[in-house]
Amino acid sequence: MIAILGAGSLGRLWAATLPAGQVAFVPRPEQPAGQLSYRFRPFDGPEYQVRIPWIMPSHRPSLLLLTTKAGDSLPALASTLPVLPTDTPIVLLQNGLGSQQQVAERWPDRPVLAATTTEGANRPEADLTVHAGQGDTRVGALNAAAKAHLNEVVHALAESGLTVHAEPDILGPLWQKLVINAGINAFTAILNCLNGQILDQAFYQQWIDPLCREISSLLLAADQPEQTPEALRGQIEAIARKTATNTSSMRADVLAGRSTEIDFINGYLVGLGRQLGIETPVNQMLTERVKQLN
Ligand SMILES: NC(=O)c1ccc[n+]([C@@H]2O[C@H](COP(=O)([O-])OP(=O)(O)OC[C@H]3O[C@@H](n4cnc5c(N)ncnc54)[C@H](OP(=O)(O)O)[C@@H]3O)[C@@H](O)[C@H]2O)c1
């Protein structure tokens, strides 16, 4: 049995695709017992109804999948982990960086793994979850206690039929995704436009090179492979073109009046710069501008 904490878009995607009867959602404390029922529209094929039980005290999950937003990770886990055996692997699926390290530091003896996914899911209606984009999910150990669990976790998640790989060094893929998110998401939120539309905007063109210079210095100081500012800009723009008609999650959060994950994207880079003595005025400006939108 896999326990999923966070019954939002991504949590519902995993719950719908994992084998029926082998998955349960972790309820919020006030949630009445029973099950969560919703319509699921797979990437290919017709829509169908999914019923996932809320986990019962008698259930012994083999792993916990955390699918809350990054800012909710610590409080959600703090209320769930006391009832979970200490050797249950925890898989963190949050975007950005920072929340994963907070969890690994707070529970150093628990097996903590992190994952990064290019699957896309959304909820155009409260009871409809759509698998909007197919991709893959990379999973790796964040601490020593997790290393022995990696293969079993990958095997269990691959039962979903989604593509899942083991990563020997998960920080690399997390950084790669962070770079892309840092170069696209805040601009789409501030300019209130689709991913591809940032490229022609004066505000983006003014700030993208100094932003990439900051990220390039931070990558080096954080022991990540060296990447020139020009190479970073090339990667960011390639993804902006490839996802030209997408609305980023940050823009969607702003439009829906939800708090964003900016603290774990450009905001994470500001905090890291502070620790490492690297100036990050562009990341700071983007973080503040996005916060003002909330
Ligand atoms: N959606 C995607 O396609 C996608 C792709 C890649 C990565 N990600 C990342 O995956 C994470 C989740 O994204 P999402 O789109 O699934 O977000 P989401 O739709 O907002 O889902 C998060 C869910 O967590 C629940 N939650 C928050 N605190 C909780 C707690 N203490 N106990 C139980 N449930 C709690 C929320 O409940 P309420 O609704 O009641 O607040 C919400 O249902 C984010 O870090 C995101 O960046 C998402």
The ligand as a MOL file (V3000), in Angstrom:
LIG
                    3D

  0  0  0     0  0            999 V3000
M  V30 BEGIN CTAB
M  V30 COUNTS 48 52 0 0 0
M  V30 BEGIN ATOM
M  V30 1 N 0.6750 19.2990 -11.0970 0
M  V30 2 C 1.7290 19.0040 -11.8460 0
M  V30 3 O 1.6050 18.7230 -13.0230 0
M  V30 4 C 3.1050 19.0030 -11.2430 0
M  V30 5 C 4.1770 18.6040 -12.0440 0
M  V30 6 C 5.4580 18.5850 -11.5060 0
M  V30 7 C 5.6650 18.9610 -10.2030 0
M  V30 8 N 4.6120 19.3670 -9.4490 0 CHG=1
M  V30 9 C 4.8670 19.7450 -8.0640 0
M  V30 10 O 4.1390 18.8640 -7.2220 0
M  V30 11 C 3.7100 19.5600 -6.0500 0
M  V30 12 C 2.1830 19.4470 -5.9370 0
M  V30 13 O 1.6220 20.0990 -7.0530 0
M  V30 14 P 0.0690 20.0380 -7.3870 0
M  V30 15 O -0.0950 20.6920 -8.6900 0
M  V30 16 O -0.4470 18.6700 -7.1810 0 CHG=-1
M  V30 17 O -0.5040 21.0090 -6.2200 0
M  V30 18 P -1.9710 21.0620 -5.6670 0
M  V30 19 O -2.9430 20.6790 -6.7220 0
M  V30 20 O -2.1100 22.3650 -4.9620 0
M  V30 21 O -2.0080 19.8800 -4.5830 0
M  V30 22 C -1.4460 19.9780 -3.3020 0
M  V30 23 C -2.4030 19.2870 -2.3670 0
M  V30 24 O -1.8080 19.1740 -1.0720 0
M  V30 25 C -2.8540 19.3190 -0.1260 0
M  V30 26 N -2.3020 19.6210 1.1930 0
M  V30 27 C -1.6240 20.7300 1.5980 0
M  V30 28 N -1.3050 20.6300 2.9080 0
M  V30 29 C -1.8040 19.4390 3.3450 0
M  V30 30 C -1.8080 18.7600 4.6010 0
M  V30 31 N -1.2540 19.3170 5.6790 0
M  V30 32 N -2.4040 17.5390 4.6780 0
M  V30 33 C -2.9940 16.9880 3.5930 0
M  V30 34 N -3.0250 17.5850 2.3630 0
M  V30 35 C -2.4370 18.7800 2.2580 0
M  V30 36 C -3.6930 20.4370 -0.7040 0
M  V30 37 O -4.9500 20.4300 -0.1140 0
M  V30 38 P -5.9340 21.7080 -0.2780 0
M  V30 39 O -6.3310 21.7140 -1.6970 0
M  V30 40 O -7.0070 21.3730 0.6750 0
M  V30 41 O -5.1160 22.9010 0.1140 0
M  V30 42 C -3.7290 20.0550 -2.1680 0
M  V30 43 O -4.7980 19.1640 -2.4300 0
M  V30 44 C 4.2020 21.0110 -6.2230 0
M  V30 45 O 5.4420 21.1770 -5.5980 0
M  V30 46 C 4.3610 21.1340 -7.7200 0
M  V30 47 O 5.2880 22.1380 -8.0970 0
M  V30 48 C 3.3240 19.3930 -9.9350 0
M  V30 END ATOM
M  V30 BEGIN BOND
M  V30 1 1 1 2
M  V30 2 2 2 3
M  V30 3 1 2 4
M  V30 4 1 4 5
M  V30 5 2 4 48
M  V30 6 2 5 6
M  V30 7 1 6 7
M  V30 8 2 7 8
M  V30 9 1 8 9
M  V30 10 1 8 48
M  V30 11 1 9 10
M  V30 12 1 9 46
M  V30 13 1 10 11
M  V30 14 1 11 12
M  V30 15 1 11 44
M  V30 16 1 12 13
M  V30 17 1 13 14
M  V30 18 2 14 15
M  V30 19 1 14 16
M  V30 20 1 14 17
M  V30 21 1 17 18
M  V30 22 2 18 19
M  V30 23 1 18 20
M  V30 24 1 18 21
M  V30 25 1 21 22
M  V30 26 1 22 23
M  V30 27 1 23 24
M  V30 28 1 23 42
M  V30 29 1 24 25
M  V30 30 1 25 26
M  V30 31 1 25 36
M  V30 32 1 26 27
M  V30 33 1 26 35
M  V30 34 2 27 28
M  V30 35 1 28 29
M  V30 36 1 29 30
M  V30 37 2 29 35
M  V30 38 1 30 31
M  V30 39 2 30 32
M  V30 40 1 32 33
M  V30 41 2 33 34
M  V30 42 1 34 35
M  V30 43 1 36 37
M  V30 44 1 36 42
M  V30 45 1 37 38
M  V30 46 2 38 39
M  V30 47 1 38 40
M  V30 48 1 38 41
M  V30 49 1 42 43
M  V30 50 1 44 45
M  V30 51 1 44 46
M  V30 52 1 46 47
M  V30 END BOND
M  V30 END CTAB
M  END
